[in-house]
C-alpha cells in the first residue's frame, strides 16, 4: 500500500511517496502553491499514478506540542482534503523536519538555490519515513 506525504507550506508543498511495501519514503516533488484547487489536481495525479491508499500531512506543532497559527492553517488544508478526497488522511508531527532536511542538504554541500528547490520534498520524505517507522 503506497502512502503519499505532504509538507504543506504557503509558497511550496513538498510531496513524498512510500514504496509499494510501505517500508521506505522517496521524495517526489515540490509543488508551487497557486491555490488549493490547483494543488488538489496535482495531488490527484499522484494518487492515481501511484495508487495511493492513504495521505499523511505533516503537522507543524510548536516545540511544546501546542498548535500555533501555522498548525491552524495546516488543519484547514487537511479539512479541505478530507472534503475533496475519499482516502484516509492522517497527521504526522513534523517538528524539526525542515531543519533536518536543511542539515542533510548542507552536509551534501548543496547550494542555497539548490536547497530551496528540494528542501520541501525532502522534508515530506522525512515526515513519511517517520510515520512508516512508527507504524
N, CA, C and O atoms as CSV, one atom per row, in Angstrom:
chain,resi,resn,atom,element,x,y,z
A,1,UNK,N,N,0.837,-1.183,0.000
A,1,UNK,CA,C,0.000,0.000,0.000
A,1,UNK,C,C,0.882,1.248,0.000
A,1,UNK,O,O,1.695,1.446,0.903
A,2,UNK,N,N,0.716,2.062,-0.996
A,2,UNK,CA,C,1.507,3.289,-1.084
A,2,UNK,C,C,0.837,4.423,-0.307
A,2,UNK,O,O,-0.387,4.551,-0.278
A,3,UNK,N,N,1.681,5.235,0.317
A,3,UNK,CA,C,1.236,6.378,1.106
A,3,UNK,C,C,1.882,7.630,0.536
A,3,UNK,O,O,3.069,7.630,0.209
A,4,UNK,N,N,1.109,8.682,0.419
A,4,UNK,CA,C,1.596,9.978,-0.041
A,4,UNK,C,C,1.744,10.888,1.165
A,4,UNK,O,O,0.835,10.979,1.990
A,5,UNK,N,N,2.877,11.558,1.274
A,5,UNK,CA,C,3.097,12.511,2.366
A,5,UNK,C,C,3.146,13.918,1.802
A,5,UNK,O,O,3.607,14.145,0.684
A,6,UNK,N,N,2.660,14.859,2.603
A,6,UNK,CA,C,2.615,16.263,2.202
A,6,UNK,C,C,3.237,17.122,3.281
A,6,UNK,O,O,2.878,17.030,4.454
A,7,UNK,N,N,4.174,17.956,2.869
A,7,UNK,CA,C,4.734,19.011,3.724
A,7,UNK,C,C,4.124,20.310,3.206
A,7,UNK,O,O,4.603,20.882,2.227
A,8,UNK,N,N,3.068,20.770,3.865
A,8,UNK,CA,C,2.262,21.895,3.386
A,8,UNK,C,C,2.881,23.232,3.785
A,8,UNK,O,O,3.222,23.448,4.948
A,9,UNK,N,N,3.022,24.124,2.810
A,9,UNK,CA,C,3.551,25.455,3.077
A,9,UNK,C,C,2.808,26.516,2.285
A,9,UNK,O,O,2.059,26.207,1.359
A,10,UNK,N,N,3.023,27.764,2.659
A,10,UNK,CA,C,2.352,28.880,1.973
A,10,UNK,C,C,2.773,29.006,0.515
A,10,UNK,O,O,1.942,29.255,-0.359
A,11,UNK,N,N,4.062,28.834,0.255
A,11,UNK,CA,C,4.602,29.041,-1.094
A,11,UNK,C,C,4.830,27.741,-1.850
A,11,UNK,O,O,4.618,27.671,-3.061
A,12,UNK,N,N,5.265,26.712,-1.126
A,12,UNK,CA,C,5.585,25.444,-1.757
A,12,UNK,C,C,5.048,24.287,-0.912
A,12,UNK,O,O,4.919,24.382,0.309
A,13,UNK,N,N,4.741,23.193,-1.613
A,13,UNK,CA,C,4.249,21.991,-0.952
A,13,UNK,C,C,5.156,20.837,-1.377
A,13,UNK,O,O,5.274,20.526,-2.562
A,14,UNK,N,N,5.782,20.220,-0.403
A,14,UNK,CA,C,6.634,19.076,-0.685
A,14,UNK,C,C,5.823,17.800,-0.632
A,14,UNK,O,O,4.916,17.657,0.188
A,15,UNK,N,N,6.162,16.860,-1.529
A,15,UNK,CA,C,5.478,15.572,-1.533
A,15,UNK,C,C,6.501,14.440,-1.550
A,15,UNK,O,O,7.618,14.583,-2.047
A,16,UNK,N,N,6.079,13.324,-0.994
A,16,UNK,CA,C,6.891,12.109,-0.997
A,16,UNK,C,C,5.932,10.936,-1.069
A,16,UNK,O,O,4.758,11.057,-0.718
A,17,UNK,N,N,6.439,9.805,-1.525
A,17,UNK,CA,C,5.610,8.611,-1.636
A,17,UNK,C,C,6.382,7.413,-1.081
A,17,UNK,O,O,7.607,7.341,-1.172
A,18,UNK,N,N,5.636,6.487,-0.510
A,18,UNK,CA,C,6.278,5.278,0.001
A,18,UNK,C,C,6.447,4.272,-1.119
A,18,UNK,O,O,5.823,4.385,-2.174
A,19,UNK,N,N,7.299,3.285,-0.876
A,19,UNK,CA,C,7.395,2.155,-1.804
A,19,UNK,C,C,6.128,1.317,-1.639
A,19,UNK,O,O,5.352,1.552,-0.713
A,20,UNK,N,N,5.909,0.354,-2.514
A,20,UNK,CA,C,4.680,-0.448,-2.504
A,20,UNK,C,C,4.500,-1.236,-1.205
A,20,UNK,O,O,3.372,-1.518,-0.802
A,21,UNK,N,N,5.601,-1.588,-0.554
A,21,UNK,CA,C,5.524,-2.349,0.690
A,21,UNK,C,C,5.297,-1.448,1.908
A,21,UNK,O,O,4.990,-1.942,2.993
A,22,UNK,N,N,5.446,-0.141,1.736
A,22,UNK,CA,C,5.266,0.780,2.854
A,22,UNK,C,C,6.432,0.792,3.821
A,22,UNK,O,O,6.256,1.032,5.016
A,23,UNK,N,N,7.638,0.527,3.298
A,23,UNK,CA,C,8.830,0.490,4.150
A,23,UNK,C,C,9.668,1.756,4.053
A,23,UNK,O,O,10.213,2.216,5.056
A,24,UNK,N,N,9.777,2.326,2.850
A,24,UNK,CA,C,10.664,3.472,2.667
A,24,UNK,C,C,9.941,4.630,1.986
A,24,UNK,O,O,8.969,4.441,1.253
A,25,UNK,N,N,10.440,5.819,2.248
A,25,UNK,CA,C,9.875,7.037,1.665
A,25,UNK,C,C,10.848,7.612,0.647
A,25,UNK,O,O,12.056,7.659,0.881
A,26,UNK,N,N,10.310,8.047,-0.480
A,26,UNK,CA,C,11.119,8.691,-1.508
A,26,UNK,C,C,10.551,10.086,-1.783
A,26,UNK,O,O,9.340,10.240,-1.944
A,27,UNK,N,N,11.420,11.101,-1.837
A,27,UNK,CA,C,10.938,12.433,-2.206
A,27,UNK,C,C,10.321,12.372,-3.602
A,27,UNK,O,O,10.818,11.665,-4.478
A,28,UNK,N,N,9.236,13.118,-3.799
A,28,UNK,CA,C,8.538,13.081,-5.074
A,28,UNK,C,C,8.695,14.404,-5.822
A,28,UNK,O,O,9.337,14.447,-6.871
A,29,UNK,N,N,8.119,15.473,-5.298
A,29,UNK,CA,C,8.208,16.756,-5.985
A,29,UNK,C,C,7.938,17.894,-5.019
A,29,UNK,O,O,7.460,17.698,-3.902
A,30,UNK,N,N,8.261,19.084,-5.489
A,30,UNK,CA,C,7.887,20.314,-4.799
A,30,UNK,C,C,6.924,21.039,-5.724
A,30,UNK,O,O,7.243,21.314,-6.881
A,31,UNK,N,N,5.752,21.344,-5.207
A,31,UNK,CA,C,4.702,21.984,-5.988
A,31,UNK,C,C,4.586,23.437,-5.546
A,31,UNK,O,O,4.436,23.720,-4.357
A,32,UNK,N,N,4.655,24.350,-6.498
A,32,UNK,CA,C,4.450,25.761,-6.186
A,32,UNK,C,C,2.974,25.977,-5.874
A,32,UNK,O,O,2.107,25.498,-6.605
A,33,UNK,N,N,2.688,26.691,-4.798
A,33,UNK,CA,C,1.306,26.934,-4.383
A,33,UNK,C,C,0.662,28.000,-5.255
A,33,UNK,O,O,1.165,29.118,-5.373
A,34,UNK,N,N,-0.468,27.630,-5.867
A,34,UNK,CA,C,-1.269,28.574,-6.644
A,34,UNK,C,C,-2.735,28.445,-6.253
A,34,UNK,O,O,-3.618,28.839,-7.016
A,35,UNK,N,N,-2.998,27.903,-5.090
A,35,UNK,CA,C,-4.362,27.706,-4.616
A,35,UNK,C,C,-4.660,26.245,-4.362
A,35,UNK,O,O,-4.015,25.354,-4.915
A,36,UNK,N,N,-5.652,26.013,-3.515
A,36,UNK,CA,C,-5.984,24.640,-3.121
A,36,UNK,C,C,-6.528,23.803,-4.268
A,36,UNK,O,O,-6.219,22.614,-4.351
A,37,UNK,N,N,-7.317,24.377,-5.143
A,37,UNK,CA,C,-7.882,23.602,-6.261
A,37,UNK,C,C,-6.781,23.077,-7.173
A,37,UNK,O,O,-6.791,21.909,-7.562
A,38,UNK,N,N,-5.831,23.947,-7.513
A,38,UNK,CA,C,-4.722,23.533,-8.373
A,38,UNK,C,C,-3.866,22.476,-7.678
A,38,UNK,O,O,-3.415,21.515,-8.302
A,39,UNK,N,N,-3.652,22.668,-6.391
A,39,UNK,CA,C,-2.876,21.691,-5.620
A,39,UNK,C,C,-3.597,20.342,-5.591
A,39,UNK,O,O,-2.967,19.295,-5.737
A,40,UNK,N,N,-4.906,20.371,-5.405
A,40,UNK,CA,C,-5.692,19.141,-5.395
A,40,UNK,C,C,-5.561,18.399,-6.722
A,40,UNK,O,O,-5.468,17.171,-6.731
A,41,UNK,N,N,-5.553,19.117,-7.834
A,41,UNK,CA,C,-5.372,18.485,-9.149
A,41,UNK,C,C,-4.032,17.756,-9.224
A,41,UNK,O,O,-3.959,16.625,-9.703
A,42,UNK,N,N,-2.976,18.413,-8.749
A,42,UNK,CA,C,-1.649,17.779,-8.749
A,42,UNK,C,C,-1.632,16.544,-7.847
A,42,UNK,O,O,-1.104,15.498,-8.227
A,43,UNK,N,N,-2.203,16.669,-6.671
A,43,UNK,CA,C,-2.219,15.539,-5.744
A,43,UNK,C,C,-3.014,14.372,-6.322
A,43,UNK,O,O,-2.621,13.216,-6.161
A,44,UNK,N,N,-4.116,14.662,-6.985
A,44,UNK,CA,C,-4.913,13.595,-7.613
A,44,UNK,C,C,-4.110,12.842,-8.666
A,44,UNK,O,O,-4.282,11.634,-8.828
A,45,UNK,N,N,-3.233,13.544,-9.385
A,45,UNK,CA,C,-2.373,12.874,-10.372
A,45,UNK,C,C,-1.473,11.850,-9.683
A,45,UNK,O,O,-1.304,10.734,-10.174
A,46,UNK,N,N,-0.898,12.237,-8.542
A,46,UNK,CA,C,-0.032,11.323,-7.791
A,46,UNK,C,C,-0.838,10.163,-7.202
A,46,UNK,O,O,-0.379,9.020,-7.197
A,47,UNK,N,N,-2.033,10.463,-6.710
A,47,UNK,CA,C,-2.878,9.420,-6.129
A,47,UNK,C,C,-3.181,8.351,-7.168
A,47,UNK,O,O,-3.129,7.158,-6.870
A,48,UNK,N,N,-3.496,8.773,-8.379
A,48,UNK,CA,C,-3.771,7.817,-9.459
A,48,UNK,C,C,-2.514,7.088,-9.914
A,48,UNK,O,O,-2.499,5.863,-10.028
A,49,UNK,N,N,-1.458,7.860,-10.172
A,49,UNK,CA,C,-0.225,7.269,-10.705
A,49,UNK,C,C,0.357,6.210,-9.778
A,49,UNK,O,O,0.800,5.157,-10.237
A,50,UNK,N,N,0.357,6.483,-8.472
A,50,UNK,CA,C,0.989,5.580,-7.511
A,50,UNK,C,C,-0.021,4.702,-6.761
A,50,UNK,O,O,0.366,3.942,-5.873
A,51,UNK,N,N,-1.300,4.799,-7.107
A,51,UNK,CA,C,-2.350,4.039,-6.439
A,51,UNK,C,C,-2.268,4.241,-4.918
A,51,UNK,O,O,-2.219,3.282,-4.148
A,52,UNK,N,N,-2.254,5.500,-4.521
A,52,UNK,CA,C,-2.124,5.888,-3.113
A,52,UNK,C,C,-3.385,5.501,-2.346
A,52,UNK,O,O,-4.502,5.730,-2.809
A,53,UNK,N,N,-3.188,4.912,-1.165
A,53,UNK,CA,C,-4.312,4.477,-0.332
A,53,UNK,C,C,-4.450,5.299,0.946
A,53,UNK,O,O,-5.440,5.167,1.666
A,54,UNK,N,N,-3.454,6.153,1.232
A,54,UNK,CA,C,-3.502,6.974,2.445
A,54,UNK,C,C,-2.623,8.199,2.233
A,54,UNK,O,O,-1.627,8.146,1.512
A,55,UNK,N,N,-3.004,9.301,2.872
A,55,UNK,CA,C,-2.203,10.529,2.828
A,55,UNK,C,C,-1.796,10.889,4.245
A,55,UNK,O,O,-2.598,10.821,5.176
A,56,UNK,N,N,-0.543,11.269,4.388
A,56,UNK,CA,C,-0.009,11.756,5.657
A,56,UNK,C,C,0.340,13.223,5.459
A,56,UNK,O,O,1.045,13.572,4.513
A,57,UNK,N,N,-0.148,14.082,6.345
A,57,UNK,CA,C,0.170,15.509,6.274
A,57,UNK,C,C,0.976,15.872,7.511
A,57,UNK,O,O,0.581,15.562,8.635
A,58,UNK,N,N,2.102,16.526,7.296
A,58,UNK,CA,C,2.921,16.977,8.412
A,58,UNK,C,C,2.234,18.102,9.164
A,58,UNK,O,O,1.801,19.087,8.566
A,59,UNK,N,N,2.134,17.951,10.481
A,59,UNK,CA,C,1.514,18.976,11.323
A,59,UNK,C,C,2.607,19.741,12.062
A,59,UNK,O,O,3.360,19.156,12.840
A,60,UNK,N,N,2.696,21.050,11.819
A,60,UNK,CA,C,3.759,21.851,12.425
A,60,UNK,C,C,3.423,22.303,13.850
A,60,UNK,O,O,3.126,23.473,14.090
A,61,UNK,N,N,3.476,21.363,14.780
A,61,UNK,CA,C,3.244,21.704,16.185
A,61,UNK,C,C,4.353,22.630,16.676
A,61,UNK,O,O,5.465,22.626,16.146
A,62,UNK,N,N,4.030,23.424,17.700
A,62,UNK,CA,C,5.057,24.198,18.388
A,62,UNK,C,C,5.964,23.223,19.142
A,62,UNK,O,O,5.601,22.064,19.347
A,63,UNK,N,N,7.121,23.685,19.544
A,63,UNK,CA,C,8.064,22.802,20.230
A,63,UNK,C,C,7.486,22.234,21.528
A,63,UNK,O,O,7.898,21.159,21.963
A,64,UNK,N,N,6.538,22.940,22.152
A,64,UNK,CA,C,5.922,22.440,23.380
A,64,UNK,C,C,4.712,21.534,23.109
A,64,UNK,O,O,4.025,21.110,24.038
A,65,UNK,N,N,4.458,21.240,21.808
A,65,UNK,CA,C,3.382,20.338,21.438
A,65,UNK,C,C,2.040,21.006,21.193
A,65,UNK,O,O,1.081,20.335,20.813
A,66,UNK,N,N,1.954,22.298,21.401
A,66,UNK,CA,C,0.708,23.010,21.150
A,66,UNK,C,C,0.578,23.368,19.671
A,66,UNK,O,O,1.549,23.313,18.917
A,67,UNK,N,N,-0.639,23.734,19.273
A,67,UNK,CA,C,-0.891,24.150,17.896
A,67,UNK,C,C,-0.876,25.674,17.822
A,67,UNK,O,O,-1.590,26.352,18.561
A,68,UNK,N,N,-0.051,26.199,16.920
A,68,UNK,CA,C,0.013,27.634,16.691
A,68,UNK,C,C,-0.713,28.002,15.407
A,68,UNK,O,O,-1.488,27.210,14.871
A,69,UNK,N,N,-0.458,29.199,14.923
A,69,UNK,CA,C,-1.105,29.712,13.719
A,69,UNK,C,C,-0.839,28.813,12.509
A,69,UNK,O,O,-1.758,28.499,11.752
A,70,UNK,N,N,0.414,28.402,12.328
A,70,UNK,CA,C,0.779,27.563,11.179
A,70,UNK,C,C,0.022,26.223,11.223
A,70,UNK,O,O,-0.407,25.715,10.187
A,71,UNK,N,N,-0.135,25.661,12.424
A,71,UNK,CA,C,-0.875,24.404,12.568
A,71,UNK,C,C,-2.356,24.604,12.240
A,71,UNK,O,O,-2.985,23.719,11.659
A,72,UNK,N,N,-2.912,25.748,12.602
A,72,UNK,CA,C,-4.312,26.037,12.271
A,72,UNK,C,C,-4.502,26.120,10.764
A,72,UNK,O,O,-5.500,25.627,10.239
A,73,UNK,N,N,-3.563,26.734,10.067
A,73,UNK,CA,C,-3.620,26.829,8.602
A,73,UNK,C,C,-3.520,25.436,7.989
A,73,UNK,O,O,-4.249,25.107,7.054
A,74,UNK,N,N,-2.619,24.629,8.519
A,74,UNK,CA,C,-2.452,23.260,8.033
A,74,UNK,C,C,-3.717,22.440,8.291
A,74,UNK,O,O,-4.116,21.641,7.444
A,75,UNK,N,N,-4.349,22.629,9.450
A,75,UNK,CA,C,-5.582,21.906,9.758
A,75,UNK,C,C,-6.692,22.281,8.777
A,75,UNK,O,O,-7.472,21.421,8.370
A,76,UNK,N,N,-6.768,23.554,8.396
A,76,UNK,CA,C,-7.764,23.981,7.402
A,76,UNK,C,C,-7.508,23.279,6.062
A,76,UNK,O,O,-8.451,22.882,5.377
A,77,UNK,N,N,-6.236,23.128,5.693
A,77,UNK,CA,C,-5.884,22.408,4.468
A,77,UNK,C,C,-6.287,20.931,4.571
A,77,UNK,O,O,-6.821,20.365,3.617
A,78,UNK,N,N,-6.035,20.322,5.708
A,78,UNK,CA,C,-6.416,18.925,5.925
A,78,UNK,C,C,-7.933,18.774,5.798
A,78,UNK,O,O,-8.414,17.822,5.184
A,79,UNK,N,N,-8.673,19.698,6.367
A,79,UNK,CA,C,-10.130,19.662,6.259
A,79,UNK,C,C,-10.565,19.766,4.796
A,79,UNK,O,O,-11.496,19.084,4.371
A,80,UNK,N,N,-9.889,20.620,4.033
A,80,UNK,CA,C,-10.168,20.745,2.603
A,80,UNK,C,C,-9.938,19.401,1.901
A,80,UNK,O,O,-10.764,18.965,1.099
A,81,UNK,N,N,-8.811,18.749,2.208
A,81,UNK,CA,C,-8.526,17.449,1.601
A,81,UNK,C,C,-9.593,16.422,1.966
A,81,UNK,O,O,-10.071,15.683,1.105
A,82,UNK,N,N,-9.962,16.378,3.234
A,82,UNK,CA,C,-10.967,15.413,3.685
A,82,UNK,C,C,-12.303,15.630,2.987
A,82,UNK,O,O,-13.036,14.671,2.746
A,83,UNK,N,N,-12.625,16.865,2.662
A,83,UNK,CA,C,-13.883,17.182,1.977
A,83,UNK,C,C,-13.828,16.876,0.482
A,83,UNK,O,O,-14.869,16.817,-0.174
A,84,UNK,N,N,-12.624,16.681,-0.065
A,84,UNK,CA,C,-12.474,16.512,-1.508
A,84,UNK,C,C,-11.850,15.194,-1.940
A,84,UNK,O,O,-11.741,14.933,-3.138
A,85,UNK,N,N,-11.441,14.366,-1.001
A,85,UNK,CA,C,-10.829,13.077,-1.328
A,85,UNK,C,C,-11.513,11.965,-0.548
A,85,UNK,O,O,-12.029,12.187,0.547
A,86,UNK,N,N,-11.512,10.783,-1.114
A,86,UNK,CA,C,-12.138,9.636,-0.465
A,86,UNK,C,C,-11.112,8.638,0.068
A,86,UNK,O,O,-11.368,7.434,0.078
A,87,UNK,N,N,-9.970,9.120,0.505
A,87,UNK,CA,C,-8.974,8.222,1.096
A,87,UNK,C,C,-8.613,8.754,2.484
A,87,UNK,O,O,-8.733,9.952,2.739
A,88,UNK,N,N,-8.175,7.877,3.373
A,88,UNK,CA,C,-7.832,8.313,4.732
A,88,UNK,C,C,-6.694,9.337,4.730
A,88,UNK,O,O,-5.750,9.248,3.945
A,89,UNK,N,N,-6.815,10.299,5.625
A,89,UNK,CA,C,-5.790,11.328,5.791
A,89,UNK,C,C,-5.419,11.358,7.264
A,89,UNK,O,O,-6.279,11.502,8.134
A,90,UNK,N,N,-4.129,11.219,7.530
A,90,UNK,CA,C,-3.634,11.229,8.903
A,90,UNK,C,C,-2.610,12.341,9.082
A,90,UNK,O,O,-2.047,12.861,8.120
A,91,UNK,N,N,-2.392,12.683,10.332
A,91,UNK,CA,C,-1.443,13.737,10.692
A,91,UNK,C,C,-0.180,13.092,11.260
A,91,UNK,O,O,-0.244,12.098,11.983
A,92,UNK,N,N,0.967,13.674,10.918
A,92,UNK,CA,C,2.248,13.242,11.480
A,92,UNK,C,C,2.977,14.477,12.000
A,92,UNK,O,O,3.086,15.480,11.293
A,93,UNK,N,N,3.462,14.408,13.202
A,93,UNK,CA,C,4.229,15.508,13.790
A,93,UNK,C,C,5.428,15.810,12.890
A,93,UNK,O,O,6.198,14.910,12.552
A,94,UNK,N,N,5.579,17.060,12.509
A,94,UNK,CA,C,6.692,17.411,11.616
A,94,UNK,C,C,7.718,18.330,12.276
A,94,UNK,O,O,8.548,18.929,11.592
A,95,UNK,N,N,7.661,18.439,13.587
A,95,UNK,CA,C,8.635,19.299,14.264
A,95,UNK,C,C,10.054,18.903,13.876
A,95,UNK,O,O,10.421,17.729,13.932
A,96,UNK,N,N,10.819,19.865,13.494
A,96,UNK,CA,C,12.244,19.739,13.165
A,96,UNK,C,C,12.537,19.082,11.818
A,96,UNK,O,O,13.710,18.950,11.470
A,97,UNK,N,N,11.547,18.668,11.051
A,97,UNK,CA,C,11.863,18.018,9.775
A,97,UNK,C,C,12.499,18.986,8.786
A,97,UNK,O,O,13.391,18.593,8.035
A,98,UNK,N,N,12.061,20.237,8.770
A,98,UNK,CA,C,12.674,21.200,7.846
A,98,UNK,C,C,14.126,21.466,8.224
A,98,UNK,O,O,14.983,21.591,7.349
A,99,UNK,N,N,14.408,21.554,9.517
A,99,UNK,CA,C,15.801,21.772,9.919
A,99,UNK,C,C,16.641,20.513,9.669
A,99,UNK,O,O,17.822,20.620,9.336
A,100,UNK,N,N,16.050,19.328,9.826
A,100,UNK,CA,C,16.758,18.086,9.486
A,100,UNK,C,C,17.079,18.062,7.995
A,100,UNK,O,O,18.190,17.713,7.596
A,101,UNK,N,N,16.107,18.431,7.183
A,101,UNK,CA,C,16.311,18.453,5.733
A,101,UNK,C,C,17.401,19.459,5.373
A,101,UNK,O,O,18.260,19.175,4.537
A,102,UNK,N,N,17.369,20.621,5.995
A,102,UNK,CA,C,18.385,21.658,5.752
A,102,UNK,C,C,19.772,21.124,6.093
A,102,UNK,O,O,20.718,21.316,5.329
A,103,UNK,N,N,19.895,20.451,7.244
A,103,UNK,CA,C,21.185,19.898,7.656
A,103,UNK,C,C,21.690,18.832,6.685
A,103,UNK,O,O,22.879,18.790,6.369
A,104,UNK,N,N,20.798,17.983,6.218
A,104,UNK,CA,C,21.178,16.956,5.245
A,104,UNK,C,C,21.726,17.601,3.977
A,104,UNK,O,O,22.752,17.178,3.444
A,105,UNK,N,N,21.026,18.633,3.503
A,105,UNK,CA,C,21.442,19.318,2.272
A,105,UNK,C,C,22.741,20.093,2.474
A,105,UNK,O,O,23.563,20.163,1.561
A,106,UNK,N,N,22.935,20.673,3.649
A,106,UNK,CA,C,24.197,21.375,3.938
A,106,UNK,C,C,25.363,20.384,3.968
A,106,UNK,O,O,26.440,20.669,3.445
A,107,UNK,N,N,25.142,19.226,4.582
A,107,UNK,CA,C,26.189,18.199,4.621
A,107,UNK,C,C,26.546,17.723,3.223
A,107,UNK,O,O,27.695,17.379,2.946
A,108,UNK,N,N,25.545,17.707,2.340
A,108,UNK,CA,C,25.773,17.286,0.957
A,108,UNK,C,C,26.324,18.427,0.108
A,108,UNK,O,O,26.538,18.273,-1.094
A,109,UNK,N,N,26.549,19.570,0.744
A,109,UNK,CA,C,27.120,20.749,0.077
A,109,UNK,C,C,26.258,21.229,-1.097
A,109,UNK,O,O,26.771,21.626,-2.143
A,110,UNK,N,N,24.934,21.182,-0.895
A,110,UNK,CA,C,24.005,21.672,-1.904
A,110,UNK,C,C,23.920,23.191,-1.779
A,110,UNK,O,O,23.824,23.720,-0.672
A,111,UNK,N,N,23.956,23.878,-2.891
A,111,UNK,CA,C,23.916,25.341,-2.891
A,111,UNK,C,C,22.605,25.853,-2.305
A,111,UNK,O,O,21.624,25.114,-2.220
A,112,UNK,N,N,22.596,27.111,-1.906
A,112,UNK,CA,C,21.398,27.723,-1.339
A,112,UNK,C,C,20.227,27.608,-2.314
A,112,UNK,O,O,19.119,27.251,-1.915
A,113,UNK,N,N,20.468,27.906,-3.583
A,113,UNK,CA,C,19.426,27.811,-4.609
A,113,UNK,C,C,18.962,26.364,-4.780
A,113,UNK,O,O,17.770,26.102,-4.943
A,114,UNK,N,N,19.899,25.441,-4.741
A,114,UNK,CA,C,19.558,24.023,-4.852
A,114,UNK,C,C,18.737,23.546,-3.663
A,114,UNK,O,O,17.797,22.768,-3.821
A,115,UNK,N,N,19.096,24.017,-2.469
A,115,UNK,CA,C,18.345,23.641,-1.263
A,115,UNK,C,C,16.908,24.122,-1.363
A,115,UNK,O,O,15.980,23.395,-1.006
A,116,UNK,N,N,16.722,25.323,-1.838
A,116,UNK,CA,C,15.383,25.908,-1.960
A,116,UNK,C,C,14.479,25.046,-2.847
A,116,UNK,O,O,13.275,24.947,-2.610
A,117,UNK,N,N,15.070,24.431,-3.859
A,117,UNK,CA,C,14.295,23.623,-4.807
A,117,UNK,C,C,13.886,22.264,-4.254
A,117,UNK,O,O,12.880,21.703,-4.689
A,118,UNK,N,N,14.642,21.729,-3.309
A,118,UNK,CA,C,14.391,20.347,-2.872
A,118,UNK,C,C,14.045,20.177,-1.397
A,118,UNK,O,O,13.652,19.088,-0.977
A,119,UNK,N,N,14.185,21.235,-0.610
A,119,UNK,CA,C,14.011,21.074,0.842
A,119,UNK,C,C,12.612,20.609,1.216
A,119,UNK,O,O,12.456,19.817,2.145
A,120,UNK,N,N,11.589,21.088,0.511
A,120,UNK,CA,C,10.218,20.728,0.867
A,120,UNK,C,C,9.907,19.261,0.572
A,120,UNK,O,O,9.236,18.599,1.364
A,121,UNK,N,N,10.389,18.750,-0.562
A,121,UNK,CA,C,10.133,17.330,-0.842
A,121,UNK,C,C,10.986,16.435,0.058
A,121,UNK,O,O,10.571,15.327,0.397
A,122,UNK,N,N,12.161,16.901,0.442
A,122,UNK,CA,C,12.970,16.127,1.390
A,122,UNK,C,C,12.298,16.117,2.765
A,122,UNK,O,O,12.283,15.088,3.440
A,123,UNK,N,N,11.743,17.256,3.180
A,123,UNK,CA,C,11.012,17.317,4.453
A,123,UNK,C,C,9.811,16.374,4.408
A,123,UNK,O,O,9.539,15.682,5.389
A,124,UNK,N,N,9.086,16.335,3.286
A,124,UNK,CA,C,7.953,15.413,3.146
A,124,UNK,C,C,8.425,13.968,3.280
A,124,UNK,O,O,7.747,13.143,3.892
A,125,UNK,N,N,9.578,13.667,2.712
A,125,UNK,CA,C,10.140,12.329,2.804
A,125,UNK,C,C,10.479,11.975,4.257
A,125,UNK,O,O,10.248,10.847,4.692
A,126,UNK,N,N,11.019,12.924,4.992
A,126,UNK,CA,C,11.343,12.692,6.410
A,126,UNK,C,C,10.073,12.493,7.229
A,126,UNK,O,O,10.039,11.644,8.119
A,127,UNK,N,N,9.026,13.270,6.936
A,127,UNK,CA,C,7.738,13.113,7.614
A,127,UNK,C,C,7.200,11.705,7.361
A,127,UNK,O,O,6.763,11.019,8.285
A,128,UNK,N,N,7.240,11.292,6.108
A,128,UNK,CA,C,6.711,9.969,5.747
A,128,UNK,C,C,7.539,8.854,6.365
A,128,UNK,O,O,6.980,7.889,6.885
A,129,UNK,N,N,8.858,8.970,6.319
A,129,UNK,CA,C,9.692,7.915,6.896
A,129,UNK,C,C,9.451,7.795,8.394
A,129,UNK,O,O,9.434,6.691,8.939
A,130,UNK,N,N,9.265,8.930,9.059
A,130,UNK,CA,C,8.955,8.916,10.491
A,130,UNK,C,C,7.637,8.181,10.744
A,130,UNK,O,O,7.531,7.389,11.682
A,131,UNK,N,N,6.649,8.443,9.916
A,131,UNK,CA,C,5.361,7.749,10.020
A,131,UNK,C,C,5.533,6.247,9.786
A,131,UNK,O,O,5.032,5.432,10.561
A,132,UNK,N,N,6.232,5.892,8.733
A,132,UNK,CA,C,6.428,4.477,8.408
A,132,UNK,C,C,7.161,3.746,9.526
A,132,UNK,O,O,6.801,2.622,9.875
A,133,UNK,N,N,8.181,4.375,10.083
A,133,UNK,CA,C,8.959,3.756,11.143
A,133,UNK,C,C,8.121,3.529,12.411
A,133,UNK,O,O,8.347,2.568,13.146
A,134,UNK,N,N,7.151,4.424,12.660
A,134,UNK,CA,C,6.326,4.327,13.866
A,134,UNK,C,C,5.166,3.338,13.711
A,134,UNK,O,O,4.542,2.939,14.694
A,135,UNK,N,N,4.890,2.950,12.468
A,135,UNK,CA,C,3.721,2.087,12.241
A,135,UNK,C,C,4.134,0.775,11.687
A,135,UNK,O,O,3.288,-0.081,11.432
